[in-house]
Amino acid sequence: MKSVQNYSLFTEHDIYLFKEGKHYKLYDKFGAHSVNKDGVEGVYFSVWAPFAAKVSVIGNFSNWNPAQAVLSPRWDESGIWEGFIPDLPWGTLYKYAIETKEGEILEKSDPYALSWEQNLQAASLISTTYYDWDDTDWMQNRWKNNSLNAPLSVYEMHIGSWLRDGENPKQFLNYRDIAQKLVPYILEMGFTHVEFMPVMEYPYDPSWGYQITGFFAATSRFGSPQDLMFLINELHKNNIGVILDWVPSHFPGDANGLHKFDGSYLYEHEDPRKGFHPDWKSYIFNYGRNEVKSFLISNAMFWLDRYHADGLRVDAVTSMLHLDYSRNEGEWEPNIYGTNVNLEAKTFLQEFNTAVYKEFGDSIITIAEESSDFPMLTKPVHDGGVGFGMKWMMGWMHDTLKYFKEDPINRKHLHHKLTFASMYMYNENYMMPLSHDEVVHGKASLIYKMFGDEWQKFANLRALYVYMFTHPGAKLLFMGDEFGQTSEWNFKQSLDWHLLEYPVHAGLKEAVKDLNHLYKNETALYENQFNPYGFEWVEADDTDNSVLIYLRKGKKEDDILMTILNLTPRVIDYKVGVDKNSKWEVIFNSDDEKYGGSGVIANIFSEDQEEWKNKTNTISINLPALSGVVLRQSKITVPKKTKSKLKNKK
């Protein structure tokens, strides 16, 4: 029998901060920690269960007997149970046996466990997040790469289905195996960051990781915590940032998880109008409970701290901020002001953003997945904003996909779907997402959303990517979309990498690669991506020809690019107004043969001193069908007139 001895890692100040909702590093205190007590090695356990009658540690060390290792409640009414058990090795399986006031015994996994079993029992493991990191250069300089003035091109991916073992396609690759394949691929493709769909432990594969049970545990599907750290470390060593999907919005009702943890509604809101999500059949955190806020903000800190994550993309923010989200009339209760804003959730998000930016400064970034017009999401908290670094530009995504699905003959009626974003694109700091959500549940793959036959579909998608990569804002592209995955995303299997054997798919991949490098190398495309100075319409109203032309501008006066989109299936000659003393050259053409295009050259065949559309000069250019063309401006140096040094002789 393992005896439990009195021991604590908590100070009085820890308890004060915990109760106030201001303790943001609870992972240093709660959970299972290897300690030395009076010269004896063992493990300290602590768990929050304020309404429990008794709490025990059960595990393979005690034959899962709840009578053997009973924890002691703290005297300070914090609701924390704790104790020290000697001689427990790494890898020991354990849970908490929580006896409710009604006498029911619940077997719960540790909310702060660093590793979980990958089976129905889903026990916690005594584990560690120690790792010998080798990414100092990245960590010291990453603020430059995560800056709003830097290029941010994100490759969104699901680790379990990006690539599988070719000989055993049902087998997941380890995080380390993924690293060997992923790092060179991202370097080749030119993405600046990868975004991993949730890597926190989850029980149900079809949830894709968004129904989390082990908030502090890297899912053991793909290896150990150190294996995931190896993957992140290798990405960092190659100057690739890592963003993690984070889900503080809800959790599943699994018996071993957070739901009714000590027999009470502890982590979730007791009122089902605030505490139960009707769409996802999951439970919503009680953002008004201080201890829950400490848990969640500590969890965010944990991934940024222990795993060196460079950012968190916060999932389902719309559902958090709106009391009536996915609810009919009568199924929700307005706030004290009579509106639908969840004031407690808003305050929590403000406190979360304030805390992580205070701790890590501008070296990290938080991103809201939010689809409404909730105001000031990316404005500073001290100015009344919510404090996110960026927000997904969902309106741009919906309008753009609707446009490109349409027959070009009708596009003149939808022309301003593509210009509308310029009306609000500087209201927030936007990331432009073409995410996993758009290629599942019968929505079709991205390539099959495009109108037309095969040639037109690929031409349309290449043009869309030109529009995306030259539009103000950061970029996000879901895995497989870079080469035209034809089937919807299937989390059960690898991407269809064999498609790259076909020139049209390989060409699309080449186009995305070159656009990424164009985006990173041309300062005009990112220096002012969140500054109104960085964008100017040249032609926004040519609905009959479905042509759009705009400028992107860097910080230097003469650092200017021009994007021309011809979104009809015909080659046209087009006149463009330009400034006097400017010279233009084509630097990207989506119709190039190497991209799978028809090879029509975007040729500037005339330059004239002619006033046109409020410009003093014009160029005339041959525009390929269904294409995006990018031009770079260079100034012509005009020699100044000088007076002759010769004097007239009389």
N, C-alpha and C positions, 0 to 999 in steps of 0.2 A: 504493500500500500504506500502511495506517495502522500506524505504529510504536507499540508499547506501551512506556510509560515507567514507571519505578518511582514509586510514590506510595501513600500509605496514609492512611485516615481513622481507623484504629484506634490507640489508645494501649495501653500495657501493661495498664492498669487495665481497659480494654474487654475485652481478651483474657481476663484473669483472671475477670471477671464472666461472660463468655460460657461459659467452661469450667465455672464453678460453677453455671450455670443461673440466674444472678441479673442478667443484662443484659436489661432490659425495654424498651429503646428501640433495638433492633438496626436498625430501619428508618432510623435516622440514619446507619448505617454500611454495611450491606449493600445490594446492588442497584446501580443506575446513578445517579450523582450528578453534576450539573454543578459543576465546580470550575475554578478558575484556578490553573494551575501555571506559575510563573515568567513570568507575564504572558500565558500562552496559555490560551484557553478550551478546555475539553474535558470529557470524561466519565470519572469514576473508576468502575471496576467491581470488585465483590468478591463472591465466592461461596464457600460452605462445601462442600467436596468432599474430605474427608480421605483417601479411598481411591482417588482418581483418579491416573493416571499423568501426565496433562497436561490442561490446561483452556485453551480458546481462546474468545474472543468472535467469533461469526460474525454476519453480517447483510447487509443490502442495501448497506452501505458497502464490503463486501469480497467481494461475489459469493458470500457464504456459504462462503468458503474457510477451513477450520480452521487452515491453516498461516500465516495472515497476522497474527493478533492474539493471540499466546499470552500468557496471564497468568503471573505468578510466584507460587510458593508462599511463604507466610510462613515465616520461620526458626524460629518458636516452637512448632511442632507443633500449631498450632490447627486445621490443615486448611483454612485460608482461602487462596484464590488471589485476586490483585488486580493492578491496573495502571491506568494513565491513557492514554487515547487522545484526541489532540487533534482539534478541529474536527468534532465530531459534533453535528448539530443536533437540536432537539426533533423527535420523530416518527420518528427512526431506528429501524428494525426490527432486533432482535437476538435471539440465543439464546446459550447456552453449548454448545460442543462439548466433551464430557467423554470423554476416552479412559480406558477402564478398564484395570486391570492385566492383563486378558486381551487387550487390544488392540482391543476393541470401542469404536466411537465413538457416544456417545449425544448426541442433540440435545435439550437441555433448555431450557425457558423459565425465566426468572429467578424464583425463589421470592419475591423481594422487589419484582418489577416493579410499577409503579403503574398500568400499562395493558397490555392484551393485545389482539392481533388477534382478530376474531370470525370465524375460519375454521378449516379443518383444520390449517393450519400453526401457528396460535395462537402466533405470535411475540410477544415482549415489545416494548414501545415505550419509548423514552426519553421520560419524561414528568415531570410535576410535580404536587404537591398544593398549590401556592400558590393562595390564594383570598383575596379582600378581604372578609372576613366582616363582617356587619352585624347581629350578634345579641348584642351586649354585654349588653343589659338582661336577656335570657333567661339567658345564661351566668352572670351574677352572682347571679341570683335563683332559678335552677332547683332549688336544693336544697329550696326550699319546695314545688315541684310534684312532686318525686321522693321526698318524704318519706313514710314509712309512715303519717303522720297526715294525709296529703292524699288527695283522691279520685284514683284511678288507674283510668281507663277506657280500654282500649287497643283500637284498631281494627287488627286484623291484616290485612295485605294482600300480595298478589303483584303487583309493579309491572307485570309483563308481561300480566296478564289482568284488572286492575281496570277499565281502560278502553282501548279501541283506537280508532284512526282510523276514524270512521264511513264515510268514503269508501273506505278501504283497510283493511278489518278484519284483514288479515294483517300489517299494519305496526305495529310497536311505536311508542308515543309516546316522545318524549324526556323525560328527567327534568324538564326545564323546562316542557314541555307538561303533564306530570302535576301539577306545582306549581300551575299556573293553575287546574286543575280540583279538585285535592285540598284545597287550603287552605280555600276557601270551603265545601266539603262538610263537612270536619271541624268547622269553626266552627259551621255550621248544626246538625250532629248532636250536638255537645257532647262528643265524645270528648276526653280530655285528652292522649292519646298515640297515635301510629301505630307499629305494629311492621311493619317490612319483612322479609318472607322474604328469604333471603340475597341480598345485592347484590354479593357478591364474585364474581370471574370463575369461570364454570363452563362446561364444554363441551357438556353434554347437557341440552337443554330439559326432557325428562321427569323429570329429577332435581329440578326446581323450585329449583335452586340449592344443594341439600344435598350435591352431589358437587363440591367446590371444587378448582380447580387453581391459581388466582391469588389467594392469600389476602390480598394487599395491594392488589389491583386492583379498582376498581369496574367491574362488568361493562359492557363497551362496547356491549352490546345497546341500551342506553338513552341513550348519550352518554358524555361525558368525565367525569373526576373532578370537574371544576369544575361540570358540569351537575348531578351528584348533590349537590354542596355547595350549589348554588343552591336545590335542592329542600329540603334540610335547613334552610338559612338562612331560607327563606320560612316554613317551619313554625314555626321558633323565633320569628321576628318577630311571629307571631300567637299566641304562648304555647302552642304545641303541641309536646310532647316527641317524641323519636324514639328508638325501640328497634330495634336491629339483631339479627337472628338470626345467631348465631356458631356455627361447627361445628368444634370442636377434637377431635372424636371419631374422624374417619376421613377418607380422601381416596381418589379413584379411581386406577385403575392405568393411566391414560393415559401414553403413551410420553414425552410432553413434560413430565410433571408430576413429583411428588415420589417416585413409586414407583421404588425402586432407583436413586436419583438419581445416584450416582457408581459404579454397578455393585454396590453393597452395600445391605444393608437399613439405610439411613441414618436416615430419618425414621420408618419403621415398625418394629415389633417383629419380630425375625427368627423367633421361634417362632410358627408359624401359629395356635396355640391362643390367643395374645395379640395377634397382628399381622394377622389376617385376619378380616373380618366375613362370616359365612356368609350372612346375609340380604341384605346390600347389595352383596356381592361387591367390597368395598372394603378398604382397608388402614388399620389402627389405629395411631395414633401411639405411639411408644415413650416413655411418660411417665417412664421411669427414666433416660433419657439427658438429661443436663443441657442440652446444646446445643438439643435439641428443646423442652425446657421454655422456654428463652429465646426460641426462635422463636415459640412459641404465645402466651406472655404478652406479648411484644412486639407480636404481631398484635392482641391485645385492646387494648393501649394505643394502637395506631395508629388504630383506628377511633374510640376515645373522644377521642383527641387531635386528629388531623388532620381528622376528619370531624365533630367536635363531637357525637358520639352521646351520648345521655343514659342509655343502658343497653344491656346485652347479654343477650339470651335465649339461654342455652347449650343447644344441641340435644343430644338423645340421652344425657343424663347417666346414665340407668339402664344403658345399654350400657357406659359407661365404668367404672362403679363395680362391675360384677358380672362376674367371670371366667367365669361359666357362662351369661352372657346369650346366649340363642338357641343354646345348645350342649347336646348330649346327654351322658349319662354317658360318661366316657372321652375326651371332646373338650376337656376343660379341666383345668387343674392348680390345686389349692388353693394358697392363700398359705402363708406360714411358720407361721401359726396354725391351718391346716387349714380355713379358711373360704373363702367365695367372693368376698370383697371384694378388688378390685384396689387394693392398698395404694399402689402408685405413682400410679395415677390419682387416688386420694383426696388424696394429698399434693400432686399437681399442682394440683388444684382449690382446695385450701386456699391454696397459694402464689399462684395466680391471683387469688383474691378478696382476699387480703391486699394484693397489689401494687396492684390497681386502686383499692381503697378508700383505701389510703395515698396514692396519687397524686391522686385526685379527691375524696376525702372522701364525704360523703353527697349530693353533687350528682349522682351517678350511681347506677344500681341494676343488680345482676346477678340474673338469674332462671333457675332451673333447670327444664328440661323433664324431669321425673323421675316415673316412674309406680310405683315401689315404695315400701316403707315405710322406706327407708334413713333412719336416725336423724340428727337434728340438722343437717339440710342448711342451715337458715337461722339456725343459732346461731353465735356468734362463734368464730373459730378458736382464740382463747386459752382458750375454754371446752371445746375438743374438738370443736367443730362444723366444718362445711365452709365456712361464711362467706358463703353466698349471701344476697342481700337478700330474695328471694322464691322460692317454688316453685309450679309449676303444681299445682292441686288436682284431679288426675286421677280420684281416687275419687269426688269430688263429681260430676264430669262424667258418669262411667259410671252412677252410681246415678240421677242426675236423668234422663238420657235413657232409661234402662230404665223408669223410672216413667211418663214422659209418652208412651211408646209403648203403654202398656197401656190396655185398655178400662177406662173409669172404673168399670164394675161390679165389676171385679176389683182396683181400686186399694187397697182396704182391706187386701189381703194384702201389698201392697208399701209400705204407709204409711211404714214406718220407713226406707225407702230415702232419704226426704227428711229425716228427723230424725237419721239416723246421723252426718252430717257434724258435728253439734254435739258429738259425743263426742271429736272430734280436731281441730277447726278452729283451736285455739290452740296445737297442738303445733308448728306452723311458721307462717311468714308466707306465707299462701296467695294465689295469683292464680287466679281461677275461669275456666277456659278453655273456650270453645266454638270450637274452632280448625279449621283447614283439614283436619286429620286425620280429622275426623268427617264430612266431606261428600265423600269420594272413595272409589274402589275398591269401588263397589257398596253403600256404606253409606247412600246416599240423602241428599238435601239435608235441612237441619234441619227445614224445614216439613213434609216428607214423612215425617219420623220421628214426627211427632205423630199421635195416634189420631184417627179419625173422618172425617166428611165435610169439605168445605172450610171451613165455618163453624167446626166444632169444631177443626180443625187450627190455624187462625189464633188462635182463642180460647185453645187450649192453649199455643201458642207465646208469646202475649202474657203469659199467666199465668206461664210459665216465666221470661220476662224480668223480671217483677216479683220473683219469687223470687230470681233471680240478682242484680239490682241492689240489693236490700234485704238480702241475706245478707252477713255479715262477709267481708271479703276484697276484693282488687282484682279488676277485671273484664277479660276479653278476649273480643272477638267478631270472628269472621272476616267479611271483606267479603262482602256479598250476603245474609248472614243478617239484616241489619237491615231488609231489605224482603221477605224470604221468597223468595229465589232458589229456583226450583222444580227446576231441574236440578242434578245434582252439579257441583261445581267442575271446570272444564275449563281447564287452563293455556294452551290453544291459542287461546282467544277471550275476548272481553270478557264481563263480567257482563251479565245480561239486564236492562239498565236500562229497557227498554220495559215491563217488568212494572209500573212505577210509574204507568202509564196506568190501571191497575185500582184501584178504591178500596180493596180489601182489602189490597193490597200497600202502597199509599200510606199507609194507616192504620197498618199495622205499623211502617213507617218513622217515622211521627209518634209512635208509642208509644215506640220506642227513643229518639228524640230527647228526648222529655219525661222519660223515665227517666234519661237521662244528665244532664240539667239538674237533675232532682230530686236525683240522687246528688251532684252538685257543689255544690248550693245548701243542702242539709240537712246540717248538721254532724253530726247524730246518725248519719248513714249512713257516715261515714268517720273521725271523730276517734278512735274506739275500735275500728276495724275489726280490729285485732290485739290487742285487750285484752278479756279475759273480761267486764269490766264492761259492755261495749258491747252485750251480747245477753242476752235473757231470754225463755224460753218462757212463753207464756200458755196455749196449748193445743197439746200435742204428741201427744195420744193418742186423738183422735177419729177412729178408723179407719172407723167406719160412715159418717160424713158426709164423709170425706176433706177435713177442714178443718184447717188449720194456722194458728196465730197466734203471733207473736213480737214483741218490742219491740227497737228499736235505740236506743241511748242515746249522747248526746254528752257532753262534759266538764261542761257545766252540768247541775245536778240536774234542771231542768225541761225539758231538751232531749230529748224522747222522741218517737219515731215508732212506730206499730204497723202491721204487715203482716198482712192476713188473706187466706188463699188458700182459695177454694172450688173444689176440683178435681173436682167432679161437674157433669154437664150439666143441673142444675136450679137454679132460684132458691130460696133458702132464707132464712128469718128466723133470726137467730142471736144468742144471748145471750153477752156477753163480760164477764168480770170486770175491773174497773178500780179504780184507787185513789180514795179519797175526795178530794173537792175537785179533781177533774180534769175537764177539758172536752175533748171530742174533735171534730175536724172532718175530713171526707174530703178529701184533697188529690190523690189519684190513683185512677182507676178504669179498669182495662184494658178494661172492657166499654163504655166511652164510644163513641158513634157516630163520633166523629172518628178513632178508632183502628180502625174497621171492626167495632166491637162492636154488640150489639143495642140499646144505649141504656138498659139497666136502671139506674136510679139507685141507688147504694149509699147508702141513706137511714138515718140514725140516728133511729129513730122512737120510742125510749123511753130514758129515763135514770132509774135507780131506785137507792134506797138499800137494796140487797139483797146479802147476802153470797153470793159465787159464786166457786168455785175459788180460795179463799184470798185473795180480794179483798173489800173492804168494799162496793163499789158495782158496778152493772152498766150496760151500754148494750146495747140491742138494735138490730141493724142488718140491713138487707135486702141479701143478698149475691147479685150476679149469677152466672149459671152460668159455670163454667170461667173464673174471674176471679181477679185479684189486686187488692186494695184497700189503699191506704196512708192512714193517719190520722195527724194531728198532734195532740199533746196541748198544751193550755194550762191553766195553773193558774187556779183561781178564787180570787180574793182574798177571804178571809173577814174582815170587820171585827172588830176586837178590841172587847171590852166595856170601857166606861169608866165610872168612878164619877161620879155627878152632883156638880157643883160647888155645888149649892144645899144649904144647911144646913136641917135641920128646925127650925122655930120652935116654941118652947114657948108 
